[in-house]
Amino acid sequence: MNNLLVVISGPSGGGKGTVINKLLPRNPDEYKRISTYTTRPRRPDEDEQGQYSFISQQEYDRLFVQGRLMACSRVDGRSYRCSYT
């Protein structure tokens, strides 16, 4: 099997989620969304099945120490990472 990683990148509010939400239904057996963890508070319109998994800073630090996270960023003092496990 060949695997291709596609990265959709852009500024906050730039439409990344819209593009991803259009691509995923086209071929659900091939397109997968990675798990993205954040320590920021959940917004009123967000749920756990959405773009982020909301975790505490303590849980984030534990996953980091275990080497289970990649693609680090910090925005407004909050941590964001993607999981590859």
N, CA, C and O atoms as a MOPAC input file, in Angstrom:
PM7 MOZYME 1SCF
protein

 N      0.83200 1    -1.16900 1     0.00000 1
 C      0.00000 1     0.00000 1     0.00000 1
 C      0.88300 1     1.23900 1     0.00000 1
 O      1.86200 1     1.29800 1     0.74300 1
 N      0.56000 1     2.20300 1    -0.80000 1
 C      1.25000 1     3.48300 1    -0.80900 1
 C      0.50000 1     4.45600 1     0.08400 1
 O     -0.72700 1     4.54500 1     0.02800 1
 N      1.22800 1     5.17100 1     0.89000 1
 C      0.62200 1     6.17900 1     1.75300 1
 C      1.12000 1     7.54300 1     1.33200 1
 O      2.30600 1     7.72500 1     1.05700 1
 N      0.22200 1     8.48800 1     1.28100 1
 C      0.54700 1     9.85300 1     0.92700 1
 C      0.03600 1    10.75500 1     2.03300 1
 O     -1.14300 1    10.70800 1     2.38400 1
 N      0.90400 1    11.56200 1     2.57400 1
 C      0.51200 1    12.52400 1     3.58300 1
 C      0.21900 1    13.84400 1     2.88800 1
 O      1.06500 1    14.38400 1     2.17500 1
 N     -0.97100 1    14.35200 1     3.10100 1
 C     -1.36600 1    15.64500 1     2.54900 1
 C     -1.54300 1    16.60300 1     3.71700 1
 O     -2.28800 1    16.32500 1     4.65600 1
 N     -0.85300 1    17.72600 1     3.64800 1
 C     -0.94300 1    18.72200 1     4.70700 1
 C     -1.70700 1    19.91400 1     4.17900 1
 O     -1.34400 1    20.49100 1     3.15400 1
 N     -2.76200 1    20.28000 1     4.87600 1
 C     -3.53500 1    21.47500 1     4.53000 1
 C     -3.18100 1    22.50900 1     5.59500 1
 O     -3.49200 1    22.33100 1     6.77300 1
 N     -2.54100 1    23.56800 1     5.17900 1
 C     -2.02200 1    24.54900 1     6.11100 1
 C     -2.51000 1    25.94000 1     5.74700 1
 O     -2.71000 1    26.25700 1     4.57400 1
 N     -2.69800 1    26.75800 1     6.75800 1
 C     -3.09900 1    28.13000 1     6.52000 1
 C     -3.38000 1    28.81800 1     7.83600 1
 O     -3.34800 1    28.18500 1     8.89200 1
 N     -3.65500 1    30.10600 1     7.78000 1
 C     -3.91900 1    30.85400 1     9.01300 1
 C     -5.26300 1    30.46900 1     9.62200 1
 O     -6.13300 1    29.91500 1     8.95000 1
 N     -5.40900 1    30.77100 1    10.88500 1
 C     -6.67600 1    30.54100 1    11.57000 1
 C     -7.79800 1    31.25500 1    10.81800 1
 O     -7.67800 1    32.43300 1    10.48100 1
 N     -8.87600 1    30.54100 1    10.56100 1
 C    -10.00900 1    31.12600 1     9.84600 1
 C     -9.82100 1    31.17300 1     8.34500 1
 O    -10.62500 1    31.78600 1     7.64300 1
 N     -8.78100 1    30.54100 1     7.83700 1
 C     -8.47600 1    30.59600 1     6.41100 1
 C     -9.22900 1    29.59800 1     5.54000 1
 O     -9.09100 1    29.62700 1     4.31800 1
 N    -10.02400 1    28.71400 1     6.14400 1
 C    -10.81600 1    27.76900 1     5.36000 1
 C    -10.26400 1    26.35700 1     5.30300 1
 O    -10.74400 1    25.54500 1     4.51200 1
 N     -9.26000 1    26.04000 1     6.12800 1
 C     -8.67900 1    24.69200 1     6.12300 1
 C     -9.74400 1    23.64000 1     6.43200 1
 O     -9.84000 1    22.62200 1     5.74600 1
 N    -10.53200 1    23.89300 1     7.45800 1
 C    -11.57400 1    22.94300 1     7.84600 1
 C    -12.58900 1    22.72800 1     6.74700 1
 O    -13.05900 1    21.60700 1     6.55400 1
 N    -12.93600 1    23.76900 1     6.02700 1
 C    -13.88600 1    23.65400 1     4.92900 1
 C    -13.32800 1    22.75200 1     3.83300 1
 O    -14.04300 1    21.89400 1     3.31400 1
 N    -12.07800 1    22.93500 1     3.48100 1
 C    -11.44200 1    22.09400 1     2.46100 1
 C    -11.41200 1    20.64200 1     2.91900 1
 O    -11.76700 1    19.73900 1     2.16100 1
 N    -10.99200 1    20.42200 1     4.15100 1
 C    -10.91100 1    19.06000 1     4.68700 1
 C    -12.28900 1    18.40900 1     4.70600 1
 O    -12.42800 1    17.24600 1     4.32900 1
 N    -13.29900 1    19.13900 1     5.13800 1
 C    -14.65600 1    18.58300 1     5.20800 1
 C    -15.22500 1    18.26000 1     3.83500 1
 O    -16.12000 1    17.42200 1     3.72500 1
 N    -14.73600 1    18.89500 1     2.80300 1
 C    -15.14600 1    18.56400 1     1.42900 1
 C    -14.40700 1    17.33600 1     0.90700 1
 O    -14.96900 1    16.54900 1     0.14600 1
 N    -13.14300 1    17.17100 1     1.31600 1
 C    -12.33600 1    16.04300 1     0.84100 1
 C    -12.69500 1    14.71600 1     1.51400 1
 O    -12.77000 1    13.68800 1     0.84100 1
 N    -12.91300 1    14.72500 1     2.81500 1
 C    -13.11900 1    13.48600 1     3.55900 1
 C    -14.23500 1    12.60000 1     3.00700 1
 O    -14.02300 1    11.39300 1     2.88800 1
 N    -15.39900 1    13.12500 1     2.66600 1
 C    -16.46900 1    12.25100 1     2.17300 1
 C    -16.22000 1    11.67300 1     0.77500 1
 O    -16.87800 1    10.70700 1     0.38800 1
 N    -15.30100 1    12.23500 1     0.02700 1
 C    -15.05300 1    11.75700 1    -1.34100 1
 C    -14.54800 1    10.32700 1    -1.38200 1
 O    -14.92800 1     9.55800 1    -2.26500 1
 N    -13.70100 1     9.96800 1    -0.44200 1
 C    -13.18100 1     8.60400 1    -0.38200 1
 C    -12.80800 1     8.29900 1     1.06700 1
 O    -11.63700 1     8.38200 1     1.43900 1
 N    -13.80000 1     7.94600 1     1.88500 1
 C    -13.54400 1     7.75600 1     3.31800 1
 C    -12.59800 1     6.61000 1     3.63500 1
 O    -12.07000 1     6.54700 1     4.74500 1
 N    -12.36800 1     5.69600 1     2.68900 1
 C    -11.42000 1     4.61100 1     2.92800 1
 C     -9.97500 1     5.06800 1     2.75600 1
 O     -9.05500 1     4.42100 1     3.25700 1
 N     -9.77400 1     6.17000 1     2.05700 1
 C     -8.40900 1     6.65700 1     1.81300 1
 C     -8.06900 1     7.90400 1     2.60000 1
 O     -6.93500 1     8.05500 1     3.05400 1
 N     -9.03400 1     8.80700 1     2.77200 1
 C     -8.76600 1    10.05300 1     3.47400 1
 C     -9.10100 1     9.89800 1     4.94900 1
 O    -10.20700 1     9.48900 1     5.30300 1
 N     -8.15200 1    10.22400 1     5.79800 1
 C     -8.34200 1    10.16000 1     7.24600 1
 C     -7.85900 1    11.46300 1     7.86400 1
 O     -6.87500 1    12.05400 1     7.41900 1
 N     -8.55300 1    11.88800 1     8.87000 1
 C     -8.12500 1    13.06700 1     9.62400 1
 C     -7.26100 1    12.58700 1    10.78600 1
 O     -7.62100 1    11.63500 1    11.47900 1
 N     -6.13800 1    13.23600 1    10.99600 1
 C     -5.30500 1    12.86800 1    12.13000 1
 C     -5.90900 1    13.44200 1    13.41000 1
 O     -6.71500 1    14.37200 1    13.36400 1
 N     -5.51900 1    12.88900 1    14.53300 1
 C     -5.97800 1    13.39100 1    15.82300 1
 C     -5.15600 1    14.61000 1    16.19400 1
 O     -3.92700 1    14.56100 1    16.16800 1
 N     -5.80600 1    15.67900 1    16.53100 1
 C     -5.12400 1    16.88500 1    16.95400 1
 C     -5.55500 1    17.19500 1    18.37300 1
 O     -6.74600 1    17.32400 1    18.65800 1
 N     -4.58800 1    17.31200 1    19.25500 1
 C     -4.85500 1    17.61600 1    20.64800 1
 C     -4.60100 1    19.08800 1    20.90700 1
 O     -3.70000 1    19.68600 1    20.32000 1
 N     -5.40600 1    19.67200 1    21.79500 1
 C     -5.16900 1    21.04200 1    22.21700 1
 C     -5.49500 1    21.18700 1    23.69200 1
 O     -6.34100 1    20.47800 1    24.23600 1
 N     -4.80300 1    22.12300 1    24.32500 1
 C     -5.06200 1    22.41700 1    25.72500 1
 C     -5.96300 1    23.64200 1    25.87400 1
 O     -6.27100 1    24.05000 1    26.99400 1
 N     -6.38100 1    24.22400 1    24.76800 1
 C     -7.25600 1    25.39600 1    24.87300 1
 C     -8.66900 1    24.95100 1    25.25600 1
 O     -9.04400 1    23.80100 1    25.02700 1
 N     -9.44100 1    25.85100 1    25.83200 1
 C    -10.82800 1    25.50800 1    26.17900 1
 C    -11.66500 1    25.25800 1    24.92500 1
 O    -11.42900 1    25.85700 1    23.87500 1
 N    -12.61800 1    24.38700 1    25.04900 1
 C    -13.54400 1    24.10000 1    23.95300 1
 C    -14.46700 1    25.30400 1    23.73600 1
 O    -14.95800 1    25.90700 1    24.69100 1
 N    -14.68700 1    25.63200 1    22.48500 1
 C    -15.62700 1    26.71200 1    22.15700 1
 C    -17.05400 1    26.15900 1    22.21600 1
 O    -17.24100 1    24.94600 1    22.11500 1
 N    -18.05700 1    27.01300 1    22.37400 1
 C    -19.43900 1    26.52800 1    22.50800 1
 C    -19.92000 1    25.66600 1    21.33100 1
 O    -20.76300 1    24.78800 1    21.51700 1
 N    -19.39800 1    25.90800 1    20.13900 1
 C    -19.87000 1    25.17300 1    18.95700 1
 C    -19.02200 1    23.93500 1    18.64000 1
 O    -19.19300 1    23.33900 1    17.57700 1
 N    -18.11800 1    23.53800 1    19.53500 1
 C    -17.22000 1    22.41200 1    19.28300 1
 C    -17.59500 1    21.21800 1    20.15400 1
 O    -18.10600 1    21.37200 1    21.26300 1
 N    -17.32600 1    20.01700 1    19.62100 1
 C    -17.49600 1    18.80400 1    20.41100 1
 C    -16.28700 1    17.90200 1    20.20900 1
 O    -15.42500 1    18.19300 1    19.37900 1
 N    -16.22000 1    16.81400 1    20.95800 1
 C    -15.06100 1    15.90800 1    20.89500 1
 C    -14.92700 1    15.22100 1    19.54200 1
 O    -13.83300 1    14.76900 1    19.20200 1
 N    -15.98300 1    15.12500 1    18.76700 1
 C    -15.90800 1    14.47200 1    17.46700 1
 C    -15.46200 1    15.43300 1    16.37100 1
 O    -15.41900 1    15.06400 1    15.19700 1
 N    -15.13600 1    16.64100 1    16.74600 1
 C    -14.72600 1    17.64400 1    15.77800 1
 C    -13.23400 1    17.58400 1    15.48200 1
 O    -12.61500 1    16.52100 1    15.52900 1
 N    -12.68100 1    18.72700 1    15.18100 1
 C    -11.28700 1    18.82600 1    14.75200 1
 C    -10.29900 1    18.51000 1    15.87400 1
 O     -9.23000 1    17.95900 1    15.61200 1
 N    -10.63700 1    18.84700 1    17.10600 1
 C     -9.69100 1    18.70700 1    18.20800 1
 C    -10.17100 1    17.73600 1    19.26800 1
 O    -11.36800 1    17.53200 1    19.46900 1
 N     -9.18600 1    17.13800 1    19.94500 1
 C     -9.43100 1    16.45000 1    21.20600 1
 C     -8.91700 1    17.39800 1    22.28100 1
 O     -7.75000 1    17.78700 1    22.26600 1
 N     -9.77500 1    17.76200 1    23.19800 1
 C     -9.42600 1    18.74100 1    24.22000 1
 C     -8.88900 1    18.00200 1    25.44000 1
 O     -9.58400 1    17.18000 1    26.03600 1
 N     -7.64200 1    18.30300 1    25.80500 1
 C     -6.99900 1    17.61800 1    26.92100 1
 C     -6.36000 1    18.64900 1    27.84000 1
 O     -6.14200 1    19.79800 1    27.45600 1
 N     -6.06700 1    18.21800 1    29.04800 1
 C     -5.40600 1    19.09500 1    30.01000 1
 C     -3.92700 1    19.23800 1    29.64400 1
 O     -3.37800 1    18.43700 1    28.88700 1
 N     -3.30800 1    20.25800 1    30.19000 1
 C     -1.87200 1    20.43000 1    29.97900 1
 C     -1.11100 1    19.23500 1    30.55100 1
 O     -0.09800 1    18.81600 1    29.99200 1
 N     -1.60100 1    18.69000 1    31.66300 1
 C     -0.95700 1    17.52400 1    32.28000 1
 C     -0.99900 1    16.31200 1    31.33400 1
 O      0.00400 1    15.61400 1    31.18500 1
 N     -2.14100 1    16.06200 1    30.70300 1
 C     -2.25500 1    14.94600 1    29.75300 1
 C     -1.38100 1    15.19900 1    28.53100 1
 O     -0.74100 1    14.27800 1    28.02300 1
 N     -1.35000 1    16.43100 1    28.06300 1
 C     -0.49700 1    16.81500 1    26.93600 1
 C      0.97300 1    16.51900 1    27.25500 1
 O      1.68800 1    15.92500 1    26.44800 1
 N      1.40600 1    16.94200 1    28.43500 1
 C      2.79600 1    16.71300 1    28.84700 1
 C      3.10500 1    15.22100 1    28.92900 1
 O      4.19700 1    14.79600 1    28.55200 1
 N      2.15300 1    14.41800 1    29.41900 1
 C      2.34800 1    12.97200 1    29.51600 1
 C      2.52300 1    12.35800 1    28.12900 1
 O      3.42900 1    11.55000 1    27.92800 1
 N      1.67700 1    12.72500 1    27.17200 1
 C      1.78700 1    12.21200 1    25.80800 1
 C      3.10300 1    12.64600 1    25.16800 1
 O      3.72600 1    11.88000 1    24.43300 1
 N      3.51800 1    13.86900 1    25.45100 1
 C      4.77500 1    14.38200 1    24.90900 1
 C      5.96000 1    13.56900 1    25.43200 1
 O      6.82500 1    13.15900 1    24.65800 1
 N      5.99600 1    13.33800 1    26.73500 1
 C      7.09100 1    12.57600 1    27.34500 1
 C      7.12300 1    11.15400 1    26.79600 1
 O      8.19800 1    10.57200 1    26.65500 1
 N      5.96600 1    10.59300 1    26.48600 1
 C      5.89100 1     9.23700 1    25.93200 1
 C      6.28100 1     9.18800 1    24.45600 1
 O      6.36600 1     8.10700 1    23.87300 1
 N      6.51700 1    10.34700 1    23.85100 1
 C      6.90000 1    10.38500 1    22.44300 1
 C      5.74800 1    10.08500 1    21.49200 1
 O      5.96700 1     9.60000 1    20.38100 1
 N      4.52500 1    10.37000 1    21.92200 1
 C      3.35800 1    10.04400 1    21.10200 1
 C      2.80700 1    11.24200 1    20.33300 1
 O      1.72600 1    11.15300 1    19.75100 1
 N      3.53100 1    12.35800 1    20.32100 1
 C      3.03900 1    13.56200 1    19.65800 1
 C      4.04600 1    14.07600 1    18.63700 1
 O      5.24700 1    13.82700 1    18.74800 1
 N      3.54300 1    14.79100 1    17.65200 1
 C      4.39400 1    15.42300 1    16.64300 1
 C      3.76200 1    16.74700 1    16.24100 1
 O      2.65200 1    17.05800 1    16.67600 1
 N      4.43900 1    17.51900 1    15.43200 1
 C      3.93000 1    18.77500 1    14.86600 1
 C      3.45600 1    19.74000 1    15.94500 1
 O      2.26800 1    20.05000 1    16.04600 1
 N      4.38400 1    20.19800 1    16.73100 1
 C      4.08900 1    21.06500 1    17.86800 1
 C      3.84100 1    22.50600 1    17.44500 1
 O      4.48300 1    23.02300 1    16.53000 1
 N      2.90400 1    23.13900 1    18.12600 1
 C      2.77000 1    24.58600 1    18.00800 1
 C      2.14700 1    25.12500 1    19.28900 1
 O      1.44300 1    24.42000 1    20.01200 1
 N      2.42900 1    26.39100 1    19.54400 1
 C      1.80400 1    27.08600 1    20.66800 1
 C      1.18700 1    28.35200 1    20.12900 1
 O      1.84500 1    29.14500 1    19.45400 1
 N     -0.08700 1    28.53500 1    20.43300 1
 C     -0.82700 1    29.70400 1    19.96400 1
 C     -1.53600 1    30.30800 1    21.16800 1
 O     -2.27700 1    29.61500 1    21.86700 1
 N     -1.31800 1    31.56500 1    21.40800 1
 C     -1.94100 1    32.26400 1    22.53400 1
 C     -1.76000 1    31.51400 1    23.84500 1
 O     -2.67400 1    31.46400 1    24.66900 1
 N     -0.57200 1    30.92900 1    24.04000 1
 C     -0.27000 1    30.24400 1    25.28100 1
 C     -0.87800 1    28.86900 1    25.42300 1
 O     -0.78100 1    28.26100 1    26.48900 1
 N     -1.51100 1    28.35600 1    24.36300 1
 C     -2.12500 1    27.02900 1    24.38200 1
 C     -1.31600 1    26.09000 1    23.49100 1
 O     -0.73700 1    26.51500 1    22.49200 1
 N     -1.28300 1    24.81900 1    23.86000 1
 C     -0.48800 1    23.82100 1    23.13900 1
 C     -1.34400 1    23.06700 1    22.14200 1
 O     -2.49100 1    22.72100 1    22.42700 1
 N     -0.77200 1    22.81300 1    20.95400 1
 C     -1.41400 1    22.03600 1    19.91800 1
 C     -0.41400 1    21.01500 1    19.40400 1
 O      0.74600 1    21.35300 1    19.17000 1
 N     -0.83600 1    19.78800 1    19.22700 1
 C      0.01800 1    18.74500 1    18.63800 1
 C     -0.85400 1    17.73400 1    17.92000 1
 O     -2.04400 1    17.58900 1    18.19800 1
 N     -0.22400 1    17.04400 1    16.99300 1
 C     -0.89100 1    15.95400 1    16.27900 1
 C     -0.33300 1    14.63500 1    16.78100 1
 O      0.85100 1    14.52700 1    17.10100 1
 N     -1.18900 1    13.64500 1    16.84700 1
 C     -0.76500 1    12.32300 1    17.28200 1
 C     -0.57300 1    11.42900 1    16.06800 1
 O     -1.36500 1    11.48100 1    15.12700 1
 N      0.45700 1    10.62100 1    16.08000 1
 C      0.66600 1     9.67400 1    15.00400 1
 C      0.53200 1     8.25400 1    15.49000 1
 O      0.87000 1     7.32200 1    14.76100 1
 N      0.04200 1     8.05800 1    16.71700 1
 C     -0.15500 1     6.71600 1    17.24200 1
 C     -1.62400 1     6.43100 1    17.40000 1
 O     -1.99900 1     5.34100 1    17.83300 1

